[in-house]
Amino acid sequence: MKQIRSLCVLCGSREGTDPVYREAAIRLGRLIAEQNVRLVYGGGSIGLMGIIADAVLSAGGEVVGVIPDFLIRYEIGHHDLTDLVITGSMHDRKRRMFEMADAFVVLPGGLGTLDETFELITWRQLRLHDSPIIVLDVEGYWAPLLKLIDATIAAGFADPATTELFMVARTPEEVLQTLAGVVPTKEEVLTSHL
């Protein structure tokens, strides 16, 4: 993973009903730490968010959480991280996570995860960034999302190239393999020659 130094993982503040989601978060967290990649995430101590953060930390990795101040007041912020960034709003949280990451991975999650995912994909469509986005489709969890995107294309509301804005992986190992094979952007090539 030569050019990926910081990976933002979007995921649920709940664990979900199937233990396979928890297992995927733990495995991905360990792999991130093994690759010496910094985890950037939503800063929570609960759900898949807390699980992946704990997995990275227990494997000796670096974790930066980004959380709005109102969620800190609900006492769900993770206070044992390498760094915890507190923002004034959800919008600031998303912006800060985006600014800190070289790539993005989407684990199972709820409405907040969907919101963040669609925003990242839309920003990429609008050419506001060219960072890799990988949807980790654990046991087919994201199949309905992928069908929805196909339906928007079939109905003429999205271009067929929309499916090229993100990649799909089936396992945490496949996420890391996909990121390792990502071709550097033009900007990365230019700055590496300065």
Backbone hydrogen bonds, N-H to C=O, Kabsch-Sander energy under -0.5 kcal/mol:
donor,donor_aa,acceptor,acceptor_aa,energy
5,R,3,Q,-0.9
7,L,38,R,-3.2
8,C,103,A,-2.7
9,V,7,L,-0.5
9,V,40,V,-2.3
10,L,8,C,-0.5
10,L,105,V,-3.0
12,G,108,P,-2.0
21,Y,18,D,-1.9
22,R,18,D,-0.6
23,E,19,P,-2.3
24,A,20,V,-2.1
25,A,21,Y,-2.1
26,I,22,R,-2.5
27,R,23,E,-2.6
28,L,24,A,-2.7
29,G,25,A,-2.4
30,R,26,I,-2.3
31,L,27,R,-2.3
32,I,28,L,-2.5
33,A,29,G,-2.1
34,E,30,R,-2.5
35,Q,31,L,-1.6
36,N,33,A,-1.8
37,V,32,I,-2.2
38,R,5,R,-2.7
39,L,62,E,-2.6
40,V,7,L,-2.7
41,Y,64,V,-2.0
45,S,76,I,-2.9
48,L,14,R,-1.5
49,M,12,G,-1.8
49,M,46,I,-0.6
50,G,46,I,-1.7
51,I,47,G,-1.9
52,I,48,L,-2.7
53,A,49,M,-2.0
54,D,50,G,-2.5
55,A,51,I,-2.1
56,V,52,I,-2.3
57,L,53,A,-2.6
58,S,54,D,-2.8
59,A,55,A,-1.1
60,G,57,L,-1.8
61,G,56,V,-3.0
64,V,39,L,-3.3
65,G,63,V,-0.5
65,G,83,D,-2.6
66,V,41,Y,-2.0
67,I,85,V,-2.8
69,D,87,T,-2.8
71,L,68,P,-1.2
72,I,68,P,-1.2
73,R,69,D,-1.6
74,Y,70,F,-0.7
75,E,72,I,-2.0
76,I,71,L,-1.5
78,H,43,G,-2.7
79,H,77,G,-0.6
82,T,63,V,-1.1
83,D,63,V,-1.7
85,V,65,G,-3.5
86,I,84,L,-0.5
87,T,67,I,-2.1
87,T,85,V,-0.5
93,R,89,S,-2.0
94,K,90,M,-2.4
95,R,91,H,-2.2
96,R,92,D,-2.8
97,M,93,R,-2.5
98,F,94,K,-2.4
99,E,95,R,-2.5
100,M,96,R,-1.7
101,A,97,M,-0.8
101,A,98,F,-0.9
102,D,6,S,-3.3
103,A,6,S,-1.0
104,F,132,P,-2.4
105,V,8,C,-2.6
106,V,134,I,-2.8
107,L,10,L,-3.0
107,L,105,V,-0.6
114,L,110,G,-2.3
115,D,111,L,-2.7
116,E,112,G,-2.4
117,T,113,T,-2.4
118,F,114,L,-2.9
119,E,115,D,-2.1
120,L,116,E,-2.2
121,I,117,T,-2.6
122,T,118,F,-2.6
123,W,119,E,-2.8
124,R,120,L,-2.0
125,Q,121,I,-2.4
126,L,122,T,-2.2
127,R,124,R,-1.5
128,L,123,W,-3.0
129,H,123,W,-0.6
134,I,104,F,-2.8
135,V,167,M,-3.3
136,L,106,V,-2.6
136,L,134,I,-0.7
137,D,135,V,-1.1
137,D,169,A,-2.7
138,V,136,L,-1.8
140,G,137,D,-1.3
141,Y,138,V,-2.0
143,A,140,G,-1.7
146,L,142,W,-2.3
147,K,143,A,-2.3
148,L,144,P,-2.2
149,I,145,L,-2.3
150,D,146,L,-2.1
151,A,147,K,-2.4
152,T,148,L,-2.2
153,I,149,I,-1.7
154,A,150,D,-2.8
155,A,151,A,-2.2
156,G,153,I,-1.5
157,F,152,T,-2.5
158,A,152,T,-1.1
162,T,159,D,-2.3
163,T,160,P,-1.3
164,E,161,A,-1.9
165,L,162,T,-1.8
166,F,163,T,-0.5
167,M,133,I,-2.9
169,A,135,V,-2.6
175,V,171,T,-1.5
176,L,172,P,-1.8
177,Q,173,E,-2.2
178,T,174,E,-2.6
179,L,175,V,-2.6
180,A,176,L,-2.1
181,G,177,Q,-1.2
182,V,179,L,-1.1
189,V,185,T,-2.1
190,L,186,K,-2.7
191,T,187,E,-2.6
192,S,188,E,-1.7
193,H,189,V,-0.7
193,H,190,L,-1.0
194,L,191,T,-1.0
